[in-house]
């Protein structure tokens, strides 16, 4: 199965993509940086997509790229007018609201999930809802979750890491 994917987001990860079965056309000259590609695309010297052969079992439907196990791995999107492929990481950290009070306070905690299965959760804190992402107590939870993730999943910054775990 083939898919026409955005160049931006594909070129940066082409060596990892090739290892898992993506086939790039022989005519593709992708030995350049995404910054250089972006400049060429903006000058209309280069098409902003590339036709690739997908790994066996992978599907590209409605601008979403699914692996053979049905996991959403990436999606195509326009960001600031630029068509790009945004990879989804197997291991992620995000906050969860436990309680949203009427007096403008939030009780929340931070979670680390591997393919949507929670692997670690911080303690809960209650902070003002307004600008909670800038609150020192919230930032401390965020740091705690990130530190745990870095210790237990050192390659968490790689979009292809941990999908087979």
C-alpha positions, -999 to +999 in steps of 0.1 A: +000+000+000+012+035-009+006+068+008+014+104-001+029+118+031+042+153+039+079+158+034+082+178+066+082+152+094+091+124+071+127+134+060+140+138+096+130+102+104+137+085+071+164+061+084+141+049+112+112+047+088+133+025+064+142+001+092+105-006+099+096-011+063+089+022+046+102+023+010+113+056-004+114+061-041+148+058-057+144+092-072+140+109-039+169+132-030+163+136+007+199+141+018+190+176+030+176+192+061+140+199+067+149+236+069+163+234+034+133+214+022+109+240+037+127+268+019+123+249-014+087+242-007+080+278+001+096+289-032+074+264-050+105+245-062+095+213-045+062+195-039+054+192-002+045+155-003+063+123-012+048+090-023+060+061-001+054+024+001+041+017+036+053-012+058+032-044+055-001-039+074+002-002+078-026+021+066-030+058+058-066+068+062-081+104+065-046+119+070-038+094+098-011+068+097-018+035+116+007+006+122-001-031+117-015-033+152-039-004+146-020+021+167-022+057+155+014+065+148+013+099+130-011+123+114-008+149+087-017+185+096-012+220+085+009+240+111+014+276+104+005+270+067+030+242+064+019+206+056+037+183+080+036+148+095+034+148+132+046+116+149+029+103+180+052+089+207+045+056+224+056+070+257+040+103+268+034+124+298+003+145+304-017+160+332-051+147+343-077+167+361-091+149+391-114+176+403-125+210+388-140+230+416-165+259+412-142+283+431-116+282+403-093+255+416-081+223+399-069+192+415-047+173+391-018+149+387+007+140+360+008+106+343+033+088+321+016+064+297+029+038+273+005+033+244-023+048+266-016+025+295-006+044+327+029+034+339+034+061+365+014+088+383+025+116+405+008+127+436-021+152+433-019+189+438-046+216+440-038+248+421-057+278+407-072+270+374-061+303+358-026+298+343-022+265+361+006+254+336+028+282+351+021+273+387+053+261+405+035+231+421+023+220+387+057+225+372+072+204+399+048+175+391+057+179+354+094+177+362+088+146+384+070+128+357+096+137+331+124+126+353+107+092+359+101+088+322+137+097+313+150+072+339+127+043+328+124+051+291+156+069+281+147+070+244+113+086+250+123+115+226+123+090+196+089+086+179+097+050+169+108+038+204+088+015+227+060+007+202+070-030+204+072-031+242 
